[in-house]
Amino acid sequence: MRKTSRLFEIIQILRAAKKPVTAEQLATDLEVAVRTIYRDIATLQAMRTPIEGESGIGYIMRQGYDLPPLNFDAEEVVALRVGLSMLARTGDAALQRAAERICHKIDDLHEEADWLQVAPWGAALDDPAKGCVSKAMLREAITAERKLELTYRDPQDRETVRKVRPVGVVYHLECVMLAAWCELRGGFRHFRTDRIWACEPLEEYFTGEGATLRKLWLQQTGFLDPVASVAG
């Protein structure tokens, strides 16, 4: 997560909190080091953001600090709720947490809609504790144009190590695919995230090439069928 986005999220977490939030809690929610949170808090305070507290005790946001209200009509609010609820089907834990934060903001301005329910079944939730690769890490590598080294197992359980240039994420109903230029195969391949057994961001970048690669990928593949898109 980029620093500007992280600062915004810290503001939103503190604004919604009913009690002081520790740096450790913020670090867990935003998946960064505690020292990073300390630096971010200092940055926000230097920008005159009304955050009070200190390390070891927790931080709170003084009342009265807010962002401009969201102005949506009733049907737009329902559309937002349905779309945000369907993020549960992506198996992307970071996107789900973001969706929950947005829903809290909507609830602050509109009545809760417990009558509206969306079934959460879809792609398996990424859980690093169980060895599943973080989809947020894949998305960050795409935006940073950073190469990844993947350990991948195909449907026949054959394992290969690939160095790839990630260009996109495709959310299918029951799985999520990473689209990437594979240096081993010399072409675009699609890797089911539930078959990526290890993923390591490399200190190698393909700066300035991402948009061109993505355009070529879309021209060659368009919208993909999950069965036909498995890496080979």
ROKE-149757 format. One record per residue: y, x, z of N, C-alpha, C in turn; residue in one letter. Coordinates in steps of 0.05 Angstrom, whole numbers, plus 5000, padded with zeros to 4 digits. Layout:
! residues N
{rec {Y,X,Z},{Y,X,Z},{Y,X,Z},"A"}
...
***
This chain:
! residues 232
{rec {4976,5017,5000},{5000,5000,5000},{5025,5018,5000},"M"}
{rec {5044,5012,4982},{5068,5028,4981},{5086,5022,5005},"R"}
{rec {5103,5042,5011},{5119,5040,5036},{5137,5015,5036},"K"}
{rec {5150,5009,5014},{5167,4985,5014},{5151,4960,5020},"T"}
{rec {5127,4957,5008},{5111,4934,5014},{5102,4933,5043},"S"}
{rec {5096,4957,5054},{5087,4959,5081},{5109,4951,5101},"R"}
{rec {5134,4960,5095},{5156,4953,5112},{5160,4922,5112},"L"}
{rec {5158,4910,5089},{5161,4881,5087},{5139,4867,5103},"F"}
{rec {5115,4877,5102},{5092,4864,5116},{5096,4867,5146},"E"}
{rec {5106,4890,5155},{5111,4894,5184},{5131,4873,5194},"I"}
{rec {5152,4869,5178},{5172,4849,5186},{5159,4821,5188},"I"}
{rec {5142,4814,5168},{5130,4788,5168},{5110,4784,5192},"Q"}
{rec {5095,4805,5198},{5076,4804,5220},{5091,4800,5246},"I"}
{rec {5112,4816,5251},{5128,4814,5275},{5143,4787,5277},"L"}
{rec {5152,4778,5254},{5167,4752,5254},{5149,4729,5263},"R"}
{rec {5123,4730,5255},{5105,4709,5261},{5091,4711,5288},"A"}
{rec {5093,4735,5300},{5079,4740,5325},{5091,4725,5349},"A"}
{rec {5074,4716,5367},{5083,4701,5391},{5086,4720,5414},"K"}
{rec {5076,4745,5412},{5077,4764,5433},{5080,4792,5421},"K"}
{rec {5086,4813,5437},{5089,4840,5425},{5064,4849,5410},"P"}
{rec {5068,4862,5388},{5046,4872,5372},{5046,4903,5374},"V"}
{rec {5023,4914,5381},{5022,4943,5384},{5020,4957,5357},"T"}
{rec {5027,4983,5358},{5025,4999,5334},{4996,5000,5324},"A"}
{rec {4977,5001,5343},{4949,5001,5336},{4941,4976,5320},"E"}
{rec {4951,4953,5329},{4945,4928,5315},{4957,4928,5287},"Q"}
{rec {4981,4937,5285},{4994,4938,5258},{4979,4958,5240},"L"}
{rec {4971,4980,5251},{4956,5000,5235},{4930,4988,5225},"A"}
{rec {4916,4973,5242},{4891,4961,5233},{4896,4940,5212},"T"}
{rec {4916,4923,5215},{4922,4902,5196},{4930,4914,5169},"D"}
{rec {4945,4936,5169},{4955,4947,5144},{4939,4970,5134},"L"}
{rec {4917,4977,5149},{4899,4998,5140},{4913,5025,5136},"E"}
{rec {4929,5033,5156},{4942,5059,5155},{4939,5072,5182},"V"}
{rec {4948,5097,5185},{4947,5111,5210},{4969,5101,5229},"A"}
{rec {4964,5103,5255},{4983,5094,5275},{5010,5110,5272},"V"}
{rec {5008,5136,5266},{5032,5151,5262},{5049,5141,5239},"R"}
{rec {5036,5130,5219},{5051,5118,5197},{5067,5094,5206},"T"}
{rec {5055,5078,5224},{5069,5054,5235},{5093,5063,5251},"I"}
{rec {5090,5084,5268},{5113,5094,5283},{5136,5102,5265},"Y"}
{rec {5129,5116,5243},{5150,5124,5224},{5163,5100,5211},"R"}
{rec {5146,5080,5204},{5157,5055,5191},{5175,5040,5210},"D"}
{rec {5167,5038,5235},{5184,5024,5254},{5211,5038,5257},"I"}
{rec {5210,5064,5259},{5235,5080,5261},{5253,5075,5236},"A"}
{rec {5240,5074,5213},{5255,5069,5188},{5268,5041,5189},"T"}
{rec {5253,5021,5197},{5264,4994,5199},{5287,4992,5219},"L"}
{rec {5283,5005,5242},{5304,5005,5262},{5329,5019,5253},"Q"}
{rec {5326,5041,5237},{5349,5055,5226},{5364,5037,5205},"A"}
{rec {5349,5018,5194},{5361,4999,5175},{5373,4975,5189},"M"}
{rec {5375,4976,5215},{5386,4955,5232},{5369,4930,5233},"R"}
{rec {5343,4932,5227},{5324,4910,5231},{5320,4907,5261},"T"}
{rec {5324,4882,5271},{5323,4878,5301},{5295,4879,5313},"P"}
{rec {5282,4902,5312},{5256,4906,5324},{5260,4919,5351},"I"}
{rec {5248,4908,5371},{5250,4919,5398},{5222,4926,5408},"E"}
{rec {5221,4946,5426},{5195,4954,5438},{5191,4984,5435},"G"}
{rec {5168,4993,5443},{5162,5021,5441},{5132,5026,5440},"E"}
{rec {5124,5050,5433},{5096,5057,5431},{5082,5052,5457},"S"}
{rec {5058,5042,5456},{5042,5037,5480},{5046,5009,5492},"G"}
{rec {5069,4996,5485},{5075,4970,5496},{5073,4949,5474},"I"}
{rec {5085,4954,5452},{5085,4935,5430},{5113,4930,5419},"G"}
{rec {5114,4916,5397},{5140,4911,5384},{5143,4881,5379},"Y"}
{rec {5168,4872,5381},{5175,4844,5376},{5199,4844,5357},"I"}
{rec {5203,4821,5344},{5226,4817,5327},{5245,4798,5341},"M"}
{rec {5270,4806,5344},{5289,4788,5357},{5292,4763,5341},"R"}
{rec {5295,4741,5354},{5298,4715,5341},{5324,4715,5324},"Q"}
{rec {5323,4699,5303},{5346,4697,5286},{5344,4714,5260},"G"}
{rec {5325,4732,5259},{5322,4749,5235},{5302,4736,5217},"Y"}
{rec {5310,4730,5193},{5292,4716,5175},{5299,4722,5146},"D"}
{rec {5282,4714,5128},{5286,4716,5100},{5294,4689,5089},"L"}
{rec {5306,4688,5065},{5314,4662,5054},{5290,4643,5052},"P"}
{rec {5294,4617,5058},{5271,4598,5057},{5260,4595,5029},"P"}
{rec {5235,4587,5028},{5222,4581,5003},{5227,4552,4996},"L"}
{rec {5235,4547,4971},{5242,4520,4963},{5222,4511,4941},"N"}
{rec {5201,4496,4949},{5181,4486,4931},{5179,4456,4935},"F"}
{rec {5173,4441,4913},{5169,4413,4916},{5140,4408,4927},"D"}
{rec {5134,4383,4933},{5108,4377,4946},{5084,4386,4930},"A"}
{rec {5085,4381,4904},{5063,4389,4887},{5060,4419,4884},"E"}
{rec {5083,4433,4883},{5082,4462,4882},{5070,4474,4908},"E"}
{rec {5076,4462,4930},{5064,4471,4956},{5034,4467,4955},"V"}
{rec {5024,4444,4945},{4995,4440,4943},{4983,4460,4925},"V"}
{rec {4996,4466,4902},{4985,4486,4883},{4983,4513,4896},"A"}
{rec {5003,4520,4912},{5003,4546,4926},{4980,4546,4946},"L"}
{rec {4976,4525,4961},{4955,4524,4981},{4927,4527,4968},"R"}
{rec {4923,4513,4946},{4897,4514,4932},{4893,4543,4921},"V"}
{rec {4913,4553,4908},{4910,4580,4897},{4905,4601,4918},"G"}
{rec {4919,4599,4940},{4916,4619,4962},{4888,4615,4975},"L"}
{rec {4879,4591,4978},{4853,4586,4990},{4830,4597,4972},"S"}
{rec {4834,4596,4946},{4814,4606,4928},{4811,4636,4928},"M"}
{rec {4831,4650,4940},{4829,4679,4942},{4805,4687,4960},"L"}
{rec {4795,4668,4976},{4771,4673,4992},{4747,4679,4975},"A"}
{rec {4748,4668,4950},{4725,4672,4932},{4724,4699,4919},"R"}
{rec {4746,4715,4922},{4747,4741,4909},{4732,4762,4925},"T"}
{rec {4726,4757,4950},{4714,4777,4967},{4732,4800,4973},"G"}
{rec {4758,4798,4967},{4778,4819,4972},{4791,4814,4999},"D"}
{rec {4783,4829,5019},{4792,4824,5046},{4822,4827,5049},"A"}
{rec {4834,4847,5035},{4863,4851,5037},{4878,4828,5025},"A"}
{rec {4869,4818,5002},{4882,4795,4990},{4880,4770,5007},"L"}
{rec {4857,4767,5021},{4853,4744,5038},{4872,4745,5062},"Q"}
{rec {4876,4769,5073},{4895,4772,5095},{4923,4766,5086},"R"}
{rec {4930,4775,5062},{4956,4769,5051},{4960,4739,5047},"A"}
{rec {4939,4726,5037},{4940,4697,5032},{4944,4682,5059},"A"}
{rec {4931,4691,5080},{4934,4678,5106},{4963,4681,5116},"E"}
{rec {4975,4705,5111},{5003,4708,5120},{5022,4690,5104},"R"}
{rec {5017,4687,5078},{5034,4669,5062},{5030,4640,5072},"I"}
{rec {5006,4632,5077},{5001,4605,5087},{5016,4600,5113},"C"}
{rec {5017,4619,5131},{5032,4616,5156},{5062,4611,5150},"H"}
{rec {5072,4626,5130},{5100,4622,5122},{5105,4594,5111},"K"}
{rec {5086,4585,5095},{5088,4557,5084},{5087,4537,5106},"I"}
{rec {5069,4541,5126},{5066,4523,5148},{5092,4521,5165},"D"}
{rec {5107,4544,5166},{5132,4544,5181},{5153,4525,5169},"D"}
{rec {5150,4520,5143},{5170,4505,5129},{5160,4477,5120},"L"}
{rec {5134,4473,5121},{5123,4447,5112},{5101,4439,5132},"H"}
{rec {5094,4414,5131},{5072,4404,5148},{5046,4417,5140},"E"}
{rec {5029,4422,5160},{5002,4432,5153},{4986,4412,5137},"E"}
{rec {4968,4422,5120},{4953,4404,5103},{4923,4408,5108},"A"}
{rec {4914,4399,5132},{4886,4402,5138},{4868,4384,5122},"D"}
{rec {4880,4365,5107},{4865,4347,5089},{4856,4362,5064},"W"}
{rec {4868,4385,5058},{4863,4400,5034},{4844,4423,5040},"L"}
{rec {4820,4422,5030},{4800,4443,5036},{4789,4454,5009},"Q"}
{rec {4785,4480,5008},{4774,4493,4985},{4749,4509,4994},"V"}
{rec {4727,4504,4981},{4702,4518,4989},{4706,4548,4984},"A"}
{rec {4699,4565,5004},{4704,4594,5002},{4682,4610,4987},"P"}
{rec {4661,4597,4979},{4638,4612,4968},{4645,4626,4941},"W"}
{rec {4638,4650,4939},{4644,4666,4915},{4633,4694,4918},"G"}
{rec {4648,4713,4909},{4640,4741,4911},{4637,4749,4941},"A"}
{rec {4618,4767,4946},{4613,4777,4973},{4638,4791,4984},"A"}
{rec {4644,4786,5009},{4667,4799,5022},{4663,4829,5024},"L"}
{rec {4684,4844,5017},{4682,4873,5020},{4684,4880,5050},"D"}
{rec {4666,4895,5060},{4665,4902,5088},{4658,4932,5090},"D"}
{rec {4678,4949,5094},{4673,4978,5095},{4652,4986,5116},"P"}
{rec {4651,4970,5138},{4632,4975,5159},{4603,4973,5149},"A"}
{rec {4599,4957,5128},{4572,4954,5116},{4568,4971,5091},"K"}
{rec {4587,4989,5086},{4585,5007,5064},{4596,4996,5038},"G"}
{rec {4610,4973,5039},{4621,4961,5014},{4648,4974,5008},"C"}
{rec {4653,4980,4983},{4678,4992,4975},{4701,4972,4979},"V"}
{rec {4724,4982,4988},{4747,4965,4991},{4760,4959,4964},"S"}
{rec {4763,4934,4958},{4775,4926,4933},{4805,4933,4933},"K"}
{rec {4817,4934,4957},{4845,4942,4959},{4849,4971,4949},"A"}
{rec {4830,4988,4956},{4831,5016,4947},{4829,5018,4917},"M"}
{rec {4812,5001,4905},{4810,5001,4876},{4836,4992,4863},"L"}
{rec {4848,4971,4874},{4874,4962,4864},{4896,4983,4866},"R"}
{rec {4896,4996,4889},{4916,5017,4893},{4913,5040,4874},"E"}
{rec {4888,5047,4867},{4883,5069,4848},{4893,5061,4820},"A"}
{rec {4890,5035,4814},{4900,5026,4787},{4930,5029,4786},"I"}
{rec {4945,5019,4806},{4974,5020,4805},{4984,5049,4807},"T"}
{rec {4969,5066,4822},{4978,5094,4824},{4968,5112,4801},"A"}
{rec {4952,5100,4783},{4940,5115,4760},{4926,5140,4771},"E"}
{rec {4908,5135,4790},{4893,5156,4803},{4864,5154,4796},"R"}
{rec {4852,5177,4790},{4823,5177,4783},{4806,5172,4807},"K"}
{rec {4783,5161,4802},{4763,5155,4824},{4737,5168,4816},"L"}
{rec {4722,5176,4836},{4694,5184,4832},{4676,5163,4845},"E"}
{rec {4660,5150,4828},{4642,5129,4837},{4613,5137,4838},"L"}
{rec {4599,5128,4859},{4570,5129,4859},{4561,5101,4853},"T"}
{rec {4548,5098,4830},{4542,5071,4820},{4512,5067,4815},"Y"}
{rec {4501,5044,4822},{4473,5037,4817},{4472,5013,4798},"R"}
{rec {4457,5017,4776},{4455,4995,4757},{4434,4975,4766},"D"}
{rec {4430,4953,4750},{4410,4933,4758},{4382,4943,4762},"P"}
{rec {4375,4966,4749},{4349,4979,4752},{4348,4999,4776},"Q"}
{rec {4370,4999,4791},{4373,5017,4814},{4375,5046,4807},"D"}
{rec {4383,5052,4782},{4388,5080,4774},{4416,5088,4782},"R"}
{rec {4418,5110,4795},{4443,5119,4807},{4456,5140,4790},"E"}
{rec {4482,5137,4785},{4498,5157,4771},{4524,5161,4785},"T"}
{rec {4536,5185,4781},{4562,5191,4792},{4582,5192,4769},"V"}
{rec {4603,5176,4771},{4622,5174,4748},{4650,5181,4757},"R"}
{rec {4664,5196,4741},{4693,5200,4744},{4707,5180,4725},"K"}
{rec {4724,5163,4736},{4735,5142,4720},{4765,5140,4723},"V"}
{rec {4778,5127,4703},{4806,5121,4704},{4808,5090,4706},"R"}
{rec {4813,5080,4730},{4813,5051,4733},{4837,5037,4720},"P"}
{rec {4831,5015,4706},{4853,5001,4692},{4856,4972,4699},"V"}
{rec {4835,4960,4712},{4838,4931,4718},{4816,4922,4736},"G"}
{rec {4821,4899,4748},{4801,4885,4765},{4797,4857,4754},"V"}
{rec {4772,4850,4750},{4765,4823,4739},{4750,4808,4761},"V"}
{rec {4762,4785,4769},{4749,4769,4790},{4733,4747,4777},"Y"}
{rec {4707,4749,4776},{4689,4728,4767},{4682,4710,4790},"H"}
{rec {4668,4689,4784},{4661,4669,4805},{4644,4681,4827},"L"}
{rec {4624,4698,4820},{4605,4708,4840},{4605,4738,4842},"E"}
{rec {4623,4751,4829},{4625,4780,4831},{4652,4790,4822},"C"}
{rec {4658,4815,4829},{4684,4827,4821},{4677,4853,4805},"V"}
{rec {4692,4857,4784},{4686,4880,4767},{4710,4899,4766},"M"}
{rec {4705,4925,4768},{4726,4945,4763},{4724,4953,4734},"L"}
{rec {4745,4950,4719},{4746,4960,4691},{4758,4988,4691},"A"}
{rec {4745,5006,4677},{4755,5034,4678},{4746,5049,4653},"A"}
{rec {4761,5070,4646},{4752,5089,4626},{4734,5108,4639},"W"}
{rec {4709,5109,4630},{4689,5127,4643},{4687,5153,4628},"C"}
{rec {4693,5175,4642},{4692,5201,4629},{4664,5210,4622},"E"}
{rec {4644,5200,4637},{4616,5207,4631},{4608,5194,4604},"L"}
{rec {4615,5169,4599},{4607,5155,4575},{4627,5157,4553},"R"}
{rec {4651,5165,4559},{4672,5167,4538},{4680,5140,4528},"G"}
{rec {4682,5120,4545},{4691,5094,4537},{4695,5076,4561},"G"}
{rec {4704,5051,4555},{4708,5032,4577},{4682,5022,4587},"F"}
{rec {4680,5020,4613},{4657,5008,4627},{4667,4990,4649},"R"}
{rec {4649,4972,4658},{4656,4953,4679},{4635,4955,4701},"H"}
{rec {4645,4960,4725},{4628,4966,4748},{4630,4943,4768},"F"}
{rec {4607,4931,4773},{4607,4910,4794},{4612,4924,4821},"R"}
{rec {4631,4913,4836},{4639,4926,4861},{4616,4926,4881},"T"}
{rec {4598,4906,4879},{4576,4906,4899},{4554,4926,4891},"D"}
{rec {4558,4941,4869},{4539,4962,4862},{4552,4989,4864},"R"}
{rec {4577,4991,4873},{4590,5016,4878},{4583,5025,4907},"I"}
{rec {4567,5045,4909},{4557,5053,4936},{4575,5074,4949},"W"}
{rec {4592,5087,4934},{4612,5105,4945},{4635,5107,4926},"A"}
{rec {4659,5111,4937},{4683,5113,4920},{4702,5132,4933},"C"}
{rec {4710,5153,4918},{4727,5173,4929},{4752,5177,4911},"E"}
{rec {4776,5171,4921},{4800,5176,4905},{4803,5207,4901},"P"}
{rec {4808,5215,4877},{4811,5243,4871},{4840,5252,4870},"L"}
{rec {4845,5278,4873},{4872,5288,4870},{4878,5294,4840},"E"}
{rec {4869,5275,4824},{4874,5276,4795},{4886,5250,4786},"E"}
{rec {4907,5251,4770},{4921,5227,4762},{4922,5225,4731},"Y"}
{rec {4925,5201,4721},{4929,5198,4692},{4956,5184,4688},"F"}
{rec {4976,5195,4700},{5003,5184,4700},{5014,5179,4672},"T"}
{rec {5023,5155,4668},{5035,5147,4642},{5015,5137,4622},"G"}
{rec {4989,5138,4629},{4968,5130,4610},{4957,5102,4616},"E"}
{rec {4963,5092,4640},{4951,5067,4649},{4956,5043,4631},"G"}
{rec {4982,5039,4623},{4989,5016,4606},{4975,5017,4579},"A"}
{rec {4974,5041,4567},{4961,5044,4541},{4931,5039,4543},"T"}
{rec {4918,5050,4564},{4889,5045,4568},{4884,5016,4572},"L"}
{rec {4901,5003,4588},{4897,4974,4594},{4900,4958,4568},"R"}
{rec {4919,4965,4551},{4922,4950,4526},{4897,4953,4508},"K"}
{rec {4887,4978,4507},{4863,4983,4491},{4839,4967,4502},"L"}
{rec {4837,4968,4529},{4815,4953,4542},{4816,4923,4536},"W"}
{rec {4840,4912,4538},{4842,4883,4532},{4837,4877,4503},"L"}
{rec {4845,4895,4485},{4840,4890,4456},{4810,4891,4451},"Q"}
{rec {4796,4909,4464},{4767,4913,4459},{4750,4892,4472},"Q"}
{rec {4759,4882,4495},{4741,4865,4511},{4750,4836,4515},"T"}
{rec {4776,4832,4519},{4786,4806,4525},{4775,4797,4552},"G"}
{rec {4770,4771,4555},{4758,4761,4580},{4728,4766,4579},"F"}
{rec {4717,4775,4601},{4691,4786,4602},{4670,4768,4615},"L"}
{rec {4646,4768,4605},{4624,4755,4618},{4612,4774,4638},"D"}
{rec {4607,4766,4663},{4598,4785,4683},{4571,4798,4677},"P"}
{rec {4554,4784,4663},{4528,4795,4656},{4531,4817,4635},"V"}
{rec {4547,4812,4615},{4550,4831,4593},{4568,4855,4601},"A"}
{rec {4581,4853,4624},{4601,4874,4630},{4591,4896,4648},"S"}
{rec {4565,4894,4656},{4555,4914,4674},{4555,4942,4661},"V"}
{rec {4563,4962,4677},{4565,4989,4667},{4539,5000,4657},"A"}
{rec {4540,5016,4636},{4516,5029,4626},{4521,5059,4622},"G"}
***
